[in-house]
Protein backbone atom coordinates (compact mmCIF):
# COMPACT_ATOMS: atom_id res chain seq x y z
CA UNK A 1 0.00 0.00 0.00
CA UNK A 2 1.35 3.46 -0.95
CA UNK A 3 0.78 6.71 0.92
CA UNK A 4 -1.82 7.59 -1.77
CA UNK A 5 -3.94 4.50 -1.21
CA UNK A 6 -6.49 4.53 1.63
CA UNK A 7 -6.54 0.73 1.34
CA UNK A 8 -5.40 -1.97 -1.08
CA UNK A 9 -7.45 -4.83 -2.55
CA UNK A 10 -5.47 -7.77 -3.88
CA UNK A 11 -6.28 -8.52 -7.53
CA UNK A 12 -6.55 -12.28 -6.94
CA UNK A 13 -9.85 -12.79 -5.11
CA UNK A 14 -8.54 -16.04 -3.63
CA UNK A 15 -6.02 -14.08 -1.56
CA UNK A 16 -7.81 -10.75 -1.23
CA UNK A 17 -9.10 -9.13 1.94
CA UNK A 18 -12.06 -6.73 2.13
CA UNK A 19 -11.59 -3.01 2.97
CA UNK A 20 -10.65 -2.22 6.56
CA UNK A 21 -13.53 -1.61 8.95
CA UNK A 22 -12.37 2.00 9.33
CA UNK A 23 -13.47 2.70 5.76
CA UNK A 24 -17.11 2.13 6.75
CA UNK A 25 -17.06 4.13 9.95
CA UNK A 26 -14.67 7.10 9.63
CA UNK A 27 -15.91 10.38 8.04
CA UNK A 28 -12.54 11.07 6.37
CA UNK A 29 -13.15 8.24 3.93
CA UNK A 30 -16.56 9.59 2.98
CA UNK A 31 -15.07 13.05 2.43
CA UNK A 32 -12.47 11.49 0.14
CA UNK A 33 -15.11 9.50 -1.77
CA UNK A 34 -17.29 12.58 -2.24
CA UNK A 35 -14.53 14.32 -4.25
CA UNK A 36 -12.66 11.43 -5.85
CA UNK A 37 -15.56 9.10 -6.59
CA UNK A 38 -18.90 10.91 -6.72
CA UNK A 39 -17.78 14.27 -8.14
CA UNK A 40 -16.17 12.39 -11.05
CA UNK A 41 -19.07 10.01 -11.65
CA UNK A 42 -22.14 9.94 -13.89
CA UNK A 43 -25.39 10.41 -12.01
CA UNK A 44 -28.97 9.80 -13.03
CA UNK A 45 -31.04 12.97 -13.61
CA UNK A 46 -34.72 12.00 -13.23
CA UNK A 47 -35.63 15.70 -13.37
CA UNK A 48 -35.00 15.56 -17.12
CA UNK A 49 -38.49 14.09 -17.52
CA UNK A 50 -39.90 17.53 -16.69
CA UNK A 51 -38.06 19.15 -19.61
CA UNK A 52 -40.50 18.62 -22.47
CA UNK A 53 -41.05 21.89 -24.35
CA UNK A 54 -38.75 24.53 -25.92
CA UNK A 55 -38.00 27.37 -23.54
CA UNK A 56 -38.27 25.26 -20.39
CA UNK A 57 -35.78 25.58 -17.54
CA UNK A 58 -35.53 22.94 -14.82
CA UNK A 59 -33.20 23.55 -11.84
CA UNK A 60 -32.02 20.60 -9.75
CA UNK A 61 -29.34 19.57 -7.29
CA UNK A 62 -27.04 16.82 -8.53
CA UNK A 63 -26.90 13.96 -6.00
CA UNK A 64 -28.68 15.96 -3.33
CA UNK A 65 -27.33 15.33 0.15
CA UNK A 66 -23.89 14.31 -1.14
CA UNK A 67 -22.63 16.54 -3.97
CA UNK A 68 -25.41 19.17 -3.74
CA UNK A 69 -24.25 20.71 -7.02
CA UNK A 70 -26.76 23.35 -8.29
CA UNK A 71 -27.42 22.57 -11.95
CA UNK A 72 -29.90 23.63 -14.60
CA UNK A 73 -31.47 21.86 -17.57
CA UNK A 74 -32.58 24.00 -20.53
CA UNK A 75 -34.25 23.25 -23.84
CA UNK A 76 -33.88 25.90 -26.56
CA UNK A 77 -36.15 26.74 -29.50
CA UNK A 78 -34.45 24.08 -31.63
CA UNK A 79 -35.10 21.44 -28.98
CA UNK A 80 -31.46 21.09 -27.90
CA UNK A 81 -31.09 20.11 -24.27
CA UNK A 82 -28.20 21.43 -22.20
CA UNK A 83 -27.07 21.02 -18.63
CA UNK A 84 -25.47 24.10 -17.09
CA UNK A 85 -24.16 25.33 -13.79
CA UNK A 86 -26.97 27.15 -11.99
CA UNK A 87 -24.53 29.46 -10.18
CA UNK A 88 -24.13 33.03 -11.42
CA UNK A 89 -20.59 33.78 -12.61
CA UNK A 90 -20.71 37.22 -10.91
CA UNK A 91 -21.07 36.54 -7.20
CA UNK A 92 -22.27 32.95 -6.97
CA UNK A 93 -26.01 33.40 -6.56
CA UNK A 94 -28.27 30.54 -7.66
CA UNK A 95 -29.83 31.82 -10.88
CA UNK A 96 -33.02 29.79 -11.40
CA UNK A 97 -34.96 28.74 -8.31
CA UNK A 98 -38.00 26.97 -9.82
CA UNK A 99 -39.17 25.34 -13.05
CA UNK A 100 -40.07 28.06 -15.53
CA UNK A 101 -40.11 29.07 -19.20
CA UNK A 102 -38.24 31.83 -21.01
CA UNK A 103 -35.78 32.82 -23.70
CA UNK A 104 -32.97 33.21 -21.19
CA UNK A 105 -32.12 33.69 -17.52
CA UNK A 106 -31.56 36.76 -15.34
CA UNK A 107 -29.83 36.54 -11.98
CA UNK A 108 -32.05 38.04 -9.30
CA UNK A 109 -29.08 39.42 -7.34
CA UNK A 110 -27.51 41.97 -9.73
CA UNK A 111 -29.27 41.42 -13.03
CA UNK A 112 -26.70 39.42 -15.02
CA UNK A 113 -28.33 37.78 -18.05
CA UNK A 114 -27.57 34.48 -19.80
CA UNK A 115 -28.96 32.72 -22.86
CA UNK A 116 -30.45 29.23 -22.72
CA UNK A 117 -27.07 28.00 -23.93
CA UNK A 118 -25.44 29.52 -20.82
CA UNK A 119 -23.63 32.28 -22.68
CA UNK A 120 -23.26 35.64 -20.95
CA UNK A 121 -25.49 38.29 -22.54
CA UNK A 122 -25.40 41.44 -20.44
CA UNK A 123 -24.56 42.95 -17.05
CA UNK A 124 -25.54 46.39 -15.70
CA UNK A 125 -22.99 48.78 -14.16
CA UNK A 126 -19.92 47.03 -15.57
CA UNK A 127 -18.71 49.82 -17.83
CA UNK A 128 -14.96 50.20 -17.48
CA UNK A 129 -14.30 46.62 -16.39
CA UNK A 130 -11.21 45.42 -18.29
CA UNK A 131 -11.13 42.08 -20.08
CA UNK A 132 -14.88 41.78 -19.67
CA UNK A 133 -16.80 39.78 -20.68
CA UNK A 134 -14.71 36.66 -21.16
CA UNK A 135 -15.60 32.95 -21.50
CA UNK A 136 -15.38 32.76 -17.71
CA UNK A 137 -18.57 34.82 -17.55
CA UNK A 138 -20.57 32.10 -19.32
CA UNK A 139 -22.33 29.48 -17.21
CA UNK A 140 -20.13 26.35 -17.28
CA UNK A 141 -21.50 23.50 -19.40
CA UNK A 142 -22.01 20.14 -17.67
CA UNK A 143 -21.60 16.81 -19.47
CA UNK A 144 -24.90 15.16 -20.34
CA UNK A 145 -25.74 11.78 -21.90
CA UNK A 146 -28.48 9.19 -22.28
CA UNK A 147 -29.14 5.49 -21.95
CA UNK A 148 -32.51 4.82 -23.51
CA UNK A 149 -34.96 7.03 -21.65
CA UNK A 150 -32.51 7.74 -18.80
CA UNK A 151 -30.49 10.96 -18.62
CA UNK A 152 -27.13 11.16 -16.83
CA UNK A 153 -24.94 14.15 -15.94
CA UNK A 154 -21.44 14.60 -14.56
CA UNK A 155 -19.62 17.74 -13.42
CA UNK A 156 -16.16 16.19 -13.92
CA UNK A 157 -16.47 12.80 -15.63
CA UNK A 158 -13.52 10.46 -15.18
CA UNK A 159 -14.55 8.67 -18.39
CA UNK A 160 -17.20 8.97 -21.13
CA UNK A 161 -20.73 7.85 -20.29
CA UNK A 162 -20.67 5.33 -23.11
CA UNK A 163 -17.86 3.38 -21.48
CA UNK A 164 -20.09 3.02 -18.41
CA UNK A 165 -23.35 2.05 -20.10
CA UNK A 166 -22.16 0.14 -23.20
CA UNK A 167 -22.52 -3.28 -21.48
CA UNK A 168 -26.16 -2.45 -20.68
CA UNK A 169 -26.87 -1.39 -24.27
CA UNK A 170 -25.33 -4.58 -25.60
CA UNK A 171 -26.99 -7.00 -23.16
CA UNK A 172 -30.40 -5.31 -23.43
CA UNK A 173 -30.43 -4.38 -27.12
CA UNK A 174 -33.87 -6.04 -27.32
CA UNK A 175 -35.38 -4.28 -24.29
CA UNK A 176 -38.20 -1.74 -24.98
CA UNK A 177 -36.62 1.29 -23.30
CA UNK A 178 -38.95 3.54 -25.30
CA UNK A 179 -42.00 2.10 -23.47
CA UNK A 180 -40.74 2.87 -19.98
CA UNK A 181 -42.83 5.31 -17.95
CA UNK A 182 -42.07 6.48 -14.43
CA UNK A 183 -44.65 5.21 -11.94
CA UNK A 184 -44.45 7.62 -9.01
CA UNK A 185 -46.84 5.50 -6.92
CA UNK A 186 -44.22 2.72 -6.92
CA UNK A 187 -41.25 5.03 -6.36
CA UNK A 188 -39.97 6.08 -2.96
CA UNK A 189 -36.88 6.87 -0.89
CA UNK A 190 -35.50 4.68 1.90
CA UNK A 191 -33.22 5.91 4.68
CA UNK A 192 -30.70 3.31 5.79
CA UNK A 193 -28.61 3.71 8.94
CA UNK A 194 -25.45 2.37 7.35
CA UNK A 195 -22.58 3.27 5.03
CA UNK A 196 -23.39 3.65 1.35
CA UNK A 197 -20.59 1.19 0.58
CA UNK A 198 -22.04 -1.47 2.91
CA UNK A 199 -25.35 -1.14 1.10
CA UNK A 200 -23.59 -1.75 -2.22
CA UNK A 201 -21.53 -4.61 -0.81
CA UNK A 202 -24.80 -6.31 0.03
CA UNK A 203 -26.39 -5.56 -3.35
CA UNK A 204 -23.46 -6.90 -5.34
CA UNK A 205 -23.77 -10.53 -4.30
CA UNK A 206 -26.50 -13.12 -4.34
CA UNK A 207 -24.70 -15.07 -1.61
CA UNK A 208 -27.08 -13.76 1.05
CA UNK A 209 -30.33 -14.42 -0.83
CA UNK A 210 -31.14 -17.84 0.71
CA UNK A 211 -30.47 -16.48 4.20
CA UNK A 212 -32.04 -13.01 4.02
CA UNK A 213 -34.73 -13.14 1.30
CA UNK A 214 -36.87 -16.28 1.61
CA UNK A 215 -39.54 -15.17 -0.89
CA UNK A 216 -37.03 -13.96 -3.48
CA UNK A 217 -35.04 -17.15 -2.99
CA UNK A 218 -38.13 -19.11 -3.96
CA UNK A 219 -38.47 -17.15 -7.21
CA UNK A 220 -34.84 -17.71 -8.26
CA UNK A 221 -32.68 -20.73 -8.92
CA UNK A 222 -29.79 -20.08 -6.53
CA UNK A 223 -27.41 -22.65 -8.08
CA UNK A 224 -27.81 -20.88 -11.45
CA UNK A 225 -27.38 -17.35 -10.06
CA UNK A 226 -24.23 -15.78 -11.50
CA UNK A 227 -22.26 -12.53 -11.65
CA UNK A 228 -20.39 -11.07 -14.60
CA UNK A 229 -18.11 -8.04 -14.29
CA UNK A 230 -17.18 -5.42 -16.85
CA UNK A 231 -14.86 -2.42 -16.81
CA UNK A 232 -17.00 -0.08 -14.68
CA UNK A 233 -19.69 -2.30 -13.29
CA UNK A 234 -21.26 -5.71 -13.16
CA UNK A 235 -24.44 -7.64 -13.81
CA UNK A 236 -26.01 -10.34 -11.68
CA UNK A 237 -28.20 -12.71 -13.64
CA UNK A 238 -31.12 -14.27 -11.84
CA UNK A 239 -32.41 -17.47 -13.39
CA UNK A 240 -36.07 -18.18 -12.60
CA UNK A 241 -37.22 -21.11 -10.54
CA UNK A 242 -39.70 -23.40 -12.28
CA UNK A 243 -43.08 -21.76 -12.77
CA UNK A 244 -41.83 -18.20 -12.22
CA UNK A 245 -42.03 -15.30 -14.72
CA UNK A 246 -39.22 -14.92 -17.24
CA UNK A 247 -38.23 -12.65 -20.10
CA UNK A 248 -39.21 -13.60 -23.63
CA UNK A 249 -35.71 -13.32 -25.05
CA UNK A 250 -35.11 -13.03 -28.80
CA UNK A 251 -32.63 -15.35 -30.54
CA UNK A 252 -30.20 -12.42 -30.77
CA UNK A 253 -29.91 -12.22 -26.97
CA UNK A 254 -26.72 -13.50 -25.36
CA UNK A 255 -29.00 -15.36 -22.93
CA UNK A 256 -31.43 -16.82 -25.47
CA UNK A 257 -32.88 -20.13 -24.33
CA UNK A 258 -32.33 -19.40 -20.64
CA UNK A 259 -35.06 -18.77 -18.06
CA UNK A 260 -33.94 -15.29 -17.00
CA UNK A 261 -36.06 -13.69 -14.27
CA UNK A 262 -33.98 -10.55 -13.70
CA UNK A 263 -30.84 -8.66 -14.60
CA UNK A 264 -29.25 -6.66 -11.79
CA UNK A 265 -26.89 -4.12 -13.37
CA UNK A 266 -24.60 -2.01 -11.22
CA UNK A 267 -22.88 1.06 -12.68
CA UNK A 268 -19.96 2.49 -10.70
CA UNK A 269 -20.26 3.95 -8.19
CA UNK A 270 -23.90 4.05 -7.04
CA UNK A 271 -26.49 3.34 -9.76
CA UNK A 272 -28.40 0.07 -10.09
CA UNK A 273 -30.68 -0.92 -12.96
CA UNK A 274 -32.84 -3.84 -11.86
CA UNK A 275 -34.44 -5.17 -15.02
CA UNK A 276 -37.59 -7.29 -14.77
CA UNK A 277 -40.23 -8.44 -17.26
CA UNK A 278 -42.42 -5.53 -16.06
CA UNK A 279 -39.75 -2.82 -16.48
CA UNK A 280 -36.79 -1.35 -14.58
CA UNK A 281 -36.38 -0.40 -10.95
CA UNK A 282 -33.61 2.19 -10.84
CA UNK A 283 -31.90 2.50 -7.46
CA UNK A 284 -29.62 5.42 -6.66
CA UNK A 285 -27.53 5.13 -3.50
CA UNK A 286 -26.70 8.50 -1.91
CA UNK A 287 -24.34 8.82 1.08
CA UNK A 288 -25.69 11.38 3.55
CA UNK A 289 -23.24 10.66 6.36
CA UNK A 290 -20.71 7.98 7.15
CA UNK A 291 -23.48 5.79 8.59
CA UNK A 292 -26.58 7.17 6.87
CA UNK A 293 -27.66 6.50 3.29
CA UNK A 294 -30.63 7.41 1.12
CA UNK A 295 -31.67 4.86 -1.48
CA UNK A 296 -34.04 6.21 -4.13
CA UNK A 297 -36.22 3.58 -5.83
CA UNK A 298 -37.60 4.79 -9.17
CA UNK A 299 -39.98 2.37 -10.89
CA UNK A 300 -40.14 2.65 -14.69
CA UNK A 301 -42.87 0.36 -16.04
CA UNK A 302 -43.02 -0.98 -19.60
CA UNK A 303 -45.56 -3.81 -19.14
CA UNK A 304 -48.01 -3.24 -16.24
CA UNK A 305 -49.57 -6.68 -16.74
CA UNK A 306 -46.40 -8.28 -15.36
CA UNK A 307 -46.17 -6.24 -12.17
CA UNK A 308 -46.13 -7.99 -8.77
CA UNK A 309 -44.96 -11.31 -10.17
CA UNK A 310 -41.73 -13.28 -9.94
CA UNK A 311 -38.37 -11.82 -8.93
CA UNK A 312 -39.64 -8.30 -9.61
CA UNK A 313 -42.38 -8.46 -6.97
CA UNK A 314 -42.28 -7.52 -3.30
CA UNK A 315 -39.48 -4.99 -3.74
CA UNK A 316 -40.46 -3.10 -0.58
CA UNK A 317 -40.19 -6.31 1.45
CA UNK A 318 -36.82 -7.17 -0.09
CA UNK A 319 -35.57 -3.65 0.66
CA UNK A 320 -36.61 -3.90 4.32
CA UNK A 321 -34.81 -7.25 4.60
CA UNK A 322 -31.68 -5.70 3.07
CA UNK A 323 -31.87 -2.70 5.39
CA UNK A 324 -32.01 -4.90 8.47
CA UNK A 325 -28.93 -6.91 7.58
CA UNK A 326 -26.90 -3.91 6.35
CA UNK A 327 -27.66 -1.93 9.51
CA UNK A 328 -26.56 -4.96 11.53
CA UNK A 329 -23.27 -5.02 9.62
CA UNK A 330 -22.80 -1.30 10.29
CA UNK A 331 -23.00 -2.02 14.00
CA UNK A 332 -20.57 -4.89 13.54
CA UNK A 333 -17.85 -2.91 11.74
CA UNK A 334 -17.66 -0.61 14.76
CA UNK A 335 -16.32 -3.53 16.74
CA UNK A 336 -12.76 -3.23 18.09
CA UNK A 337 -12.32 -6.90 17.26
CA UNK A 338 -13.18 -6.79 13.54
CA UNK A 339 -10.71 -5.50 10.96
CA UNK A 340 -11.02 -7.15 7.52
CA UNK A 341 -12.77 -10.14 6.00
CA UNK A 342 -12.25 -12.48 3.03
CA UNK A 343 -14.20 -13.09 -0.20
CA UNK A 344 -16.00 -16.15 -1.48
CA UNK A 345 -14.21 -16.72 -4.84
CA UNK A 346 -17.41 -18.08 -6.38
CA UNK A 347 -20.09 -15.83 -4.85
CA UNK A 348 -18.50 -12.44 -4.12
CA UNK A 349 -16.95 -11.58 -7.49
CA UNK A 350 -19.05 -8.43 -7.80
CA UNK A 351 -18.14 -7.18 -4.31
CA UNK A 352 -14.45 -7.74 -4.97
CA UNK A 353 -14.72 -5.89 -8.30
CA UNK A 354 -16.45 -2.94 -6.59
CA UNK A 355 -13.74 -2.73 -3.95
CA UNK A 356 -11.00 -2.81 -6.60
CA UNK A 357 -12.65 0.03 -8.53
CA UNK A 358 -13.24 1.98 -5.32
CA UNK A 359 -9.64 1.63 -4.12
CA UNK A 360 -8.36 2.78 -7.50
CA UNK A 361 -10.67 5.80 -7.64
CA UNK A 362 -9.84 6.87 -4.08
CA UNK A 363 -6.12 6.80 -4.79
CA UNK A 364 -6.17 9.10 -7.86
C-alpha positions as CSV (number, residue, x, y, z in Angstrom):
1,X,0.0,0.0,0.0
2,X,1.3,3.5,-1.0
3,X,0.8,6.7,0.9
4,X,-1.8,7.6,-1.8
5,X,-3.9,4.5,-1.2
6,X,-6.5,4.5,1.6
7,X,-6.5,0.7,1.3
8,X,-5.4,-2.0,-1.1
9,X,-7.4,-4.8,-2.6
10,X,-5.5,-7.8,-3.9
11,X,-6.3,-8.5,-7.5
12,X,-6.6,-12.3,-6.9
13,X,-9.9,-12.8,-5.1
14,X,-8.5,-16.0,-3.6
15,X,-6.0,-14.1,-1.6
16,X,-7.8,-10.7,-1.2
17,X,-9.1,-9.1,1.9
18,X,-12.1,-6.7,2.1
19,X,-11.6,-3.0,3.0
20,X,-10.6,-2.2,6.6
21,X,-13.5,-1.6,8.9
22,X,-12.4,2.0,9.3
23,X,-13.5,2.7,5.8
24,X,-17.1,2.1,6.7
25,X,-17.1,4.1,10.0
26,X,-14.7,7.1,9.6
27,X,-15.9,10.4,8.0
28,X,-12.5,11.1,6.4
29,X,-13.1,8.2,3.9
30,X,-16.6,9.6,3.0
31,X,-15.1,13.1,2.4
32,X,-12.5,11.5,0.1
33,X,-15.1,9.5,-1.8
34,X,-17.3,12.6,-2.2
35,X,-14.5,14.3,-4.3
36,X,-12.7,11.4,-5.9
37,X,-15.6,9.1,-6.6
38,X,-18.9,10.9,-6.7
39,X,-17.8,14.3,-8.1
40,X,-16.2,12.4,-11.0
41,X,-19.1,10.0,-11.6
42,X,-22.1,9.9,-13.9
43,X,-25.4,10.4,-12.0
44,X,-29.0,9.8,-13.0
45,X,-31.0,13.0,-13.6
46,X,-34.7,12.0,-13.2
47,X,-35.6,15.7,-13.4
48,X,-35.0,15.6,-17.1
49,X,-38.5,14.1,-17.5
50,X,-39.9,17.5,-16.7
51,X,-38.1,19.2,-19.6
52,X,-40.5,18.6,-22.5
53,X,-41.1,21.9,-24.3
54,X,-38.7,24.5,-25.9
55,X,-38.0,27.4,-23.5
56,X,-38.3,25.3,-20.4
57,X,-35.8,25.6,-17.5
58,X,-35.5,22.9,-14.8
59,X,-33.2,23.6,-11.8
60,X,-32.0,20.6,-9.8
61,X,-29.3,19.6,-7.3
62,X,-27.0,16.8,-8.5
63,X,-26.9,14.0,-6.0
64,X,-28.7,16.0,-3.3
65,X,-27.3,15.3,0.1
66,X,-23.9,14.3,-1.1
67,X,-22.6,16.5,-4.0
68,X,-25.4,19.2,-3.7
69,X,-24.2,20.7,-7.0
70,X,-26.8,23.4,-8.3
71,X,-27.4,22.6,-12.0
72,X,-29.9,23.6,-14.6
73,X,-31.5,21.9,-17.6
74,X,-32.6,24.0,-20.5
75,X,-34.3,23.2,-23.8
76,X,-33.9,25.9,-26.6
77,X,-36.1,26.7,-29.5
78,X,-34.4,24.1,-31.6
79,X,-35.1,21.4,-29.0
80,X,-31.5,21.1,-27.9
81,X,-31.1,20.1,-24.3
82,X,-28.2,21.4,-22.2
83,X,-27.1,21.0,-18.6
84,X,-25.5,24.1,-17.1
85,X,-24.2,25.3,-13.8
86,X,-27.0,27.2,-12.0
87,X,-24.5,29.5,-10.2
88,X,-24.1,33.0,-11.4
89,X,-20.6,33.8,-12.6
90,X,-20.7,37.2,-10.9
91,X,-21.1,36.5,-7.2
92,X,-22.3,33.0,-7.0
93,X,-26.0,33.4,-6.6
94,X,-28.3,30.5,-7.7
95,X,-29.8,31.8,-10.9
96,X,-33.0,29.8,-11.4
97,X,-35.0,28.7,-8.3
98,X,-38.0,27.0,-9.8
99,X,-39.2,25.3,-13.0
100,X,-40.1,28.1,-15.5
101,X,-40.1,29.1,-19.2
102,X,-38.2,31.8,-21.0
103,X,-35.8,32.8,-23.7
104,X,-33.0,33.2,-21.2
105,X,-32.1,33.7,-17.5
106,X,-31.6,36.8,-15.3
107,X,-29.8,36.5,-12.0
108,X,-32.0,38.0,-9.3
109,X,-29.1,39.4,-7.3
110,X,-27.5,42.0,-9.7
111,X,-29.3,41.4,-13.0
112,X,-26.7,39.4,-15.0
113,X,-28.3,37.8,-18.1
114,X,-27.6,34.5,-19.8
115,X,-29.0,32.7,-22.9
116,X,-30.5,29.2,-22.7
117,X,-27.1,28.0,-23.9
118,X,-25.4,29.5,-20.8
119,X,-23.6,32.3,-22.7
120,X,-23.3,35.6,-20.9
121,X,-25.5,38.3,-22.5
122,X,-25.4,41.4,-20.4
123,X,-24.6,43.0,-17.1
124,X,-25.5,46.4,-15.7
125,X,-23.0,48.8,-14.2
126,X,-19.9,47.0,-15.6
127,X,-18.7,49.8,-17.8
128,X,-15.0,50.2,-17.5
129,X,-14.3,46.6,-16.4
130,X,-11.2,45.4,-18.3
131,X,-11.1,42.1,-20.1
132,X,-14.9,41.8,-19.7
133,X,-16.8,39.8,-20.7
134,X,-14.7,36.7,-21.2
135,X,-15.6,32.9,-21.5
136,X,-15.4,32.8,-17.7
137,X,-18.6,34.8,-17.5
138,X,-20.6,32.1,-19.3
139,X,-22.3,29.5,-17.2
140,X,-20.1,26.3,-17.3
141,X,-21.5,23.5,-19.4
142,X,-22.0,20.1,-17.7
143,X,-21.6,16.8,-19.5
144,X,-24.9,15.2,-20.3
145,X,-25.7,11.8,-21.9
146,X,-28.5,9.2,-22.3
147,X,-29.1,5.5,-22.0
148,X,-32.5,4.8,-23.5
149,X,-35.0,7.0,-21.6
150,X,-32.5,7.7,-18.8
151,X,-30.5,11.0,-18.6
152,X,-27.1,11.2,-16.8
153,X,-24.9,14.2,-15.9
154,X,-21.4,14.6,-14.6
155,X,-19.6,17.7,-13.4
156,X,-16.2,16.2,-13.9
157,X,-16.5,12.8,-15.6
158,X,-13.5,10.5,-15.2
159,X,-14.5,8.7,-18.4
160,X,-17.2,9.0,-21.1
161,X,-20.7,7.9,-20.3
162,X,-20.7,5.3,-23.1
163,X,-17.9,3.4,-21.5
164,X,-20.1,3.0,-18.4
165,X,-23.4,2.0,-20.1
166,X,-22.2,0.1,-23.2
167,X,-22.5,-3.3,-21.5
168,X,-26.2,-2.5,-20.7
169,X,-26.9,-1.4,-24.3
170,X,-25.3,-4.6,-25.6
171,X,-27.0,-7.0,-23.2
172,X,-30.4,-5.3,-23.4
173,X,-30.4,-4.4,-27.1
174,X,-33.9,-6.0,-27.3
175,X,-35.4,-4.3,-24.3
176,X,-38.2,-1.7,-25.0
177,X,-36.6,1.3,-23.3
178,X,-39.0,3.5,-25.3
179,X,-42.0,2.1,-23.5
180,X,-40.7,2.9,-20.0
181,X,-42.8,5.3,-18.0
182,X,-42.1,6.5,-14.4
183,X,-44.7,5.2,-11.9
184,X,-44.4,7.6,-9.0
185,X,-46.8,5.5,-6.9
186,X,-44.2,2.7,-6.9
187,X,-41.3,5.0,-6.4
188,X,-40.0,6.1,-3.0
189,X,-36.9,6.9,-0.9
190,X,-35.5,4.7,1.9
191,X,-33.2,5.9,4.7
192,X,-30.7,3.3,5.8
193,X,-28.6,3.7,8.9
194,X,-25.4,2.4,7.3
195,X,-22.6,3.3,5.0
196,X,-23.4,3.7,1.3
197,X,-20.6,1.2,0.6
198,X,-22.0,-1.5,2.9
199,X,-25.3,-1.1,1.1
200,X,-23.6,-1.7,-2.2
201,X,-21.5,-4.6,-0.8
202,X,-24.8,-6.3,0.0
203,X,-26.4,-5.6,-3.3
204,X,-23.5,-6.9,-5.3
205,X,-23.8,-10.5,-4.3
206,X,-26.5,-13.1,-4.3
207,X,-24.7,-15.1,-1.6
208,X,-27.1,-13.8,1.0
209,X,-30.3,-14.4,-0.8
210,X,-31.1,-17.8,0.7
211,X,-30.5,-16.5,4.2
212,X,-32.0,-13.0,4.0
213,X,-34.7,-13.1,1.3
214,X,-36.9,-16.3,1.6
215,X,-39.5,-15.2,-0.9
216,X,-37.0,-14.0,-3.5
217,X,-35.0,-17.2,-3.0
218,X,-38.1,-19.1,-4.0
219,X,-38.5,-17.2,-7.2
220,X,-34.8,-17.7,-8.3
221,X,-32.7,-20.7,-8.9
222,X,-29.8,-20.1,-6.5
223,X,-27.4,-22.7,-8.1
224,X,-27.8,-20.9,-11.4
225,X,-27.4,-17.3,-10.1
226,X,-24.2,-15.8,-11.5
227,X,-22.3,-12.5,-11.7
228,X,-20.4,-11.1,-14.6
229,X,-18.1,-8.0,-14.3
230,X,-17.2,-5.4,-16.9
231,X,-14.9,-2.4,-16.8
232,X,-17.0,-0.1,-14.7
233,X,-19.7,-2.3,-13.3
234,X,-21.3,-5.7,-13.2
235,X,-24.4,-7.6,-13.8
236,X,-26.0,-10.3,-11.7
237,X,-28.2,-12.7,-13.6
238,X,-31.1,-14.3,-11.8
239,X,-32.4,-17.5,-13.4
240,X,-36.1,-18.2,-12.6
241,X,-37.2,-21.1,-10.5
242,X,-39.7,-23.4,-12.3
243,X,-43.1,-21.8,-12.8
244,X,-41.8,-18.2,-12.2
245,X,-42.0,-15.3,-14.7
246,X,-39.2,-14.9,-17.2
247,X,-38.2,-12.7,-20.1
248,X,-39.2,-13.6,-23.6
249,X,-35.7,-13.3,-25.0
250,X,-35.1,-13.0,-28.8
251,X,-32.6,-15.3,-30.5
252,X,-30.2,-12.4,-30.8
253,X,-29.9,-12.2,-27.0
254,X,-26.7,-13.5,-25.4
255,X,-29.0,-15.4,-22.9
256,X,-31.4,-16.8,-25.5
257,X,-32.9,-20.1,-24.3
258,X,-32.3,-19.4,-20.6
259,X,-35.1,-18.8,-18.1
260,X,-33.9,-15.3,-17.0
261,X,-36.1,-13.7,-14.3
262,X,-34.0,-10.5,-13.7
263,X,-30.8,-8.7,-14.6
264,X,-29.2,-6.7,-11.8
265,X,-26.9,-4.1,-13.4
266,X,-24.6,-2.0,-11.2
267,X,-22.9,1.1,-12.7
268,X,-20.0,2.5,-10.7
269,X,-20.3,4.0,-8.2
270,X,-23.9,4.1,-7.0
271,X,-26.5,3.3,-9.8
272,X,-28.4,0.1,-10.1
273,X,-30.7,-0.9,-13.0
274,X,-32.8,-3.8,-11.9
275,X,-34.4,-5.2,-15.0
276,X,-37.6,-7.3,-14.8
277,X,-40.2,-8.4,-17.3
278,X,-42.4,-5.5,-16.1
279,X,-39.7,-2.8,-16.5
280,X,-36.8,-1.3,-14.6
281,X,-36.4,-0.4,-10.9
282,X,-33.6,2.2,-10.8
283,X,-31.9,2.5,-7.5
284,X,-29.6,5.4,-6.7
285,X,-27.5,5.1,-3.5
286,X,-26.7,8.5,-1.9
287,X,-24.3,8.8,1.1
288,X,-25.7,11.4,3.5
289,X,-23.2,10.7,6.4
290,X,-20.7,8.0,7.1
291,X,-23.5,5.8,8.6
292,X,-26.6,7.2,6.9
293,X,-27.7,6.5,3.3
294,X,-30.6,7.4,1.1
295,X,-31.7,4.9,-1.5
296,X,-34.0,6.2,-4.1
297,X,-36.2,3.6,-5.8
298,X,-37.6,4.8,-9.2
299,X,-40.0,2.4,-10.9
300,X,-40.1,2.7,-14.7
301,X,-42.9,0.4,-16.0
302,X,-43.0,-1.0,-19.6
303,X,-45.6,-3.8,-19.1
304,X,-48.0,-3.2,-16.2
305,X,-49.6,-6.7,-16.7
306,X,-46.4,-8.3,-15.4
307,X,-46.2,-6.2,-12.2
308,X,-46.1,-8.0,-8.8
309,X,-45.0,-11.3,-10.2
310,X,-41.7,-13.3,-9.9
311,X,-38.4,-11.8,-8.9
312,X,-39.6,-8.3,-9.6
313,X,-42.4,-8.5,-7.0
314,X,-42.3,-7.5,-3.3
315,X,-39.5,-5.0,-3.7
316,X,-40.5,-3.1,-0.6
317,X,-40.2,-6.3,1.5
318,X,-36.8,-7.2,-0.1
319,X,-35.6,-3.7,0.7
320,X,-36.6,-3.9,4.3
321,X,-34.8,-7.2,4.6
322,X,-31.7,-5.7,3.1
323,X,-31.9,-2.7,5.4
324,X,-32.0,-4.9,8.5
325,X,-28.9,-6.9,7.6
326,X,-26.9,-3.9,6.3
327,X,-27.7,-1.9,9.5
328,X,-26.6,-5.0,11.5
329,X,-23.3,-5.0,9.6
330,X,-22.8,-1.3,10.3
331,X,-23.0,-2.0,14.0
332,X,-20.6,-4.9,13.5
333,X,-17.8,-2.9,11.7
334,X,-17.7,-0.6,14.8
335,X,-16.3,-3.5,16.7
336,X,-12.8,-3.2,18.1
337,X,-12.3,-6.9,17.3
338,X,-13.2,-6.8,13.5
339,X,-10.7,-5.5,11.0
340,X,-11.0,-7.1,7.5
341,X,-12.8,-10.1,6.0
342,X,-12.3,-12.5,3.0
343,X,-14.2,-13.1,-0.2
344,X,-16.0,-16.2,-1.5
345,X,-14.2,-16.7,-4.8
346,X,-17.4,-18.1,-6.4
347,X,-20.1,-15.8,-4.9
348,X,-18.5,-12.4,-4.1
349,X,-16.9,-11.6,-7.5
350,X,-19.0,-8.4,-7.8
351,X,-18.1,-7.2,-4.3
352,X,-14.4,-7.7,-5.0
353,X,-14.7,-5.9,-8.3
354,X,-16.4,-2.9,-6.6
355,X,-13.7,-2.7,-3.9
356,X,-11.0,-2.8,-6.6
357,X,-12.6,0.0,-8.5
358,X,-13.2,2.0,-5.3
359,X,-9.6,1.6,-4.1
360,X,-8.4,2.8,-7.5
361,X,-10.7,5.8,-7.6
362,X,-9.8,6.9,-4.1
363,X,-6.1,6.8,-4.8
364,X,-6.2,9.1,-7.9
